[in-house]
Amino acid sequence: MYMPEHSDPARQRYVFAYTMVIRNQGRLGARLLTRHWIITDADGSVQEVRGDGVVGERPFLEPGAEYRYTSGSLLPTPVGSMCGSYRMLAADGHHFEADIPPLTLAVPGALH
C-alpha cells in the first residue's frame, strides 16, 4: 500500500507498507531465522536487504500456524517490486528457504 503521508515525490521518496502472512504448511514446527529481500525500482536499480528475523522477532510456527507482520519499503521511483526468502530452522534441525513471491509496489494510477 502506498503511504502518501510519508512520501515526498519531489525528493524521489515513495514509501510503501506491506503485510506478510507466513503459514507453516509442513509437518514440523519451524523458526524464522533471517530474511532476504531483493527490491527493484522502476529504473532497474536493485537493493538487497538481509537481516535477522522480521520486525524484531524470530517467530516459531507450529504446523498449521501463521504469523502476520507489517513492514515498509522506501523507493526512489513510484513503481517497483520486492521478492526474496526467509531462512527457516525446522524442529528436527534442518534449515530451509521459504521463498517470498514477488510483490508489486506502485503509487495508485502509476500502472495501467
Secondary structure as UniProt FT lines:
FT   HELIX           4..6
FT   HELIX           9..11
FT   STRAND          13..23
FT   STRAND          30..41
FT   TURN            42..43
FT   STRAND          46..52
FT   TURN            55..56
FT   STRAND          60..61
FT   TURN            63..64
FT   STRAND          66..75
FT   STRAND          79..90
FT   TURN            91..92
FT   STRAND          95..106
FT   TURN            108..109
//
